[in-house]
Amino acid sequence: MPRAVVCRVLGPPEVLNLEEMPRVDLQPGQIRVAHRAAGLNFPDVLMCAGGYQHKPPLPFTPGFEGAGEVIEVAADVTAFKPGDAVVTHFRTGGYAEEAVTRAIDAWPVPAGFSFEEAASFTTAAITSYAGLIQRGKLKAGETLLVLGAGGGVGLTAVEIGKLSGAAVIAAASTPEKLAAAKVRGASHLINTKTEDLRTRLKEITGDRGVDVVYDPVGGDLFEPALRSLAFNGRLLVIGFASGTIPSFKANLALLKGASVVGVRAGEMVRRDPGLAEPRMRQLVAWAAQGHLKPHISHRFPLEQFRDAMRIVADRKAVGRVVLTM
Ligand SMILES: NC(=O)c1ccc[n+]([C@@H]2O[C@H](COP(=O)([O-])OP(=O)(O)OC[C@H]3O[C@@H](n4cnc5c(N)ncnc54)[C@H](OP(=O)(O)O)[C@@H]3O)[C@@H](O)[C@H]2O)c1
């Protein structure tokens, strides 16, 4: 029987186990995929601890995404056949040797991508596209500040910001994370451990401020980032990896004519399914052209899923962490 990581009680990665799972029959429209890799995302850790907005019933298998080979298709599925290399994407189920998914939620592995790259591409890229393009309306010539720029969603925000023609300022806590952001197109780097964010942004933008802030971190950087917006600026609320949900004084938004914009990449398409196909098509096209490429700092076999989740939870990942099967 195929194995999967199972969360039966909420808690840290140490309470999860690898279990054999009985195969379920395919329903119409579904495919079965033998995963070769699965990508980790920070929300996996939160979900297993009970701290994420989506709370699936127990037990569940964490993981938003994977990649592998199709091994079975339902009788009505024509888009894929056994042997096809595909990317999978769901709300739970990624950390598993086999996954069942709707064919419409799967995509061919982008040209030139390994299974590991394909397995760690979708969630972060969709989040940054939803934030910067669909919600933030980022335009060519604008200035973009990416906080947590060396993390999973942060690095894709650097890439998509650059692709949009924006000048990208990357902020992160280590030289290694900043170096990864520079390779992906950041033109200015701010080390948030050793430099003052506001002072550096004033130096870089000449007092004008930044047009868009992409914030997956929250915590102490939120207010200086909000104060550093240009007039008509947008601050995109992506997440709170710091563990602290910030509060702010509303006059800061008024003074700048600014918008604080919430981003929920998955919920957007559950409410408006028509948004999904064009954004995924654009992301896969950029990936196939070599403009988007996940940076993978750590790889672990499935059996070492706890070590992999610890790297993410302990802020040590640069870009992405993947499990291999
Ligand atoms: N809105 C959406 O639709 C959506 C979709 C996917 C993910 N998210 C959210 O985006 C956030 C980032 O996800 P991710 O997968 O990119 O995570 P990640 O790879 O772990 O990156 C998060 C970054 O946050 C910073 N950070 C600051 N304090 C931290 C702490 N105590 N623990 C961990 N990281 C800390 C780190 O950057 P520095 O070390 O440079 O400070 C880290 O690189 C999460 O909050 C997640 O829930 C939102």
The ligand as an ORCA input file, in Angstrom:
! r2SCAN-3c Opt
* xyz 0 1
  N      -2.338     34.655      1.245
  C      -2.159     33.519      0.601
  O      -2.928     33.153     -0.293
  C      -0.985     32.677      0.986
  C      -0.604     31.546      0.222
  C       0.551     30.834      0.607
  C       1.273     31.227      1.735
  N       0.834     32.297      2.471
  C       1.544     32.756      3.679
  O       2.792     33.298      3.310
  C       3.674     33.189      4.413
  C       5.005     32.683      3.915
  O       4.871     31.348      3.429
  P       6.133     30.611      2.794
  O       5.710     29.232      2.433
  O       6.774     31.470      1.791
  O       7.086     30.538      4.096
  P       8.669     30.530      4.217
  O       9.296     29.995      2.974
  O       8.968     29.859      5.497
  O       9.060     32.084      4.302
  C       8.581     32.879      5.339
  C       9.605     33.968      5.651
  O       9.083     34.682      6.768
  C      10.159     35.185      7.568
  N       9.960     34.933      8.999
  C      10.019     35.852      9.954
  N       9.819     35.330     11.148
  C       9.638     34.020     10.960
  C       9.391     32.933     11.841
  N       9.267     33.123     13.169
  N       9.265     31.701     11.336
  C       9.357     31.503     10.003
  N       9.578     32.510      9.096
  C       9.722     33.756      9.589
  C      11.427     34.491      7.052
  O      12.150     35.490      6.350
  P      13.330     36.301      7.057
  O      14.168     35.268      7.783
  O      14.019     36.924      5.929
  O      12.652     37.262      7.994
  C      10.949     33.426      6.076
  O      11.858     33.300      4.992
  C       3.011     32.282      5.434
  O       2.506     33.053      6.497
  C       1.873     31.657      4.662
  O       0.792     31.313      5.486
  C      -0.257     33.018      2.121
*
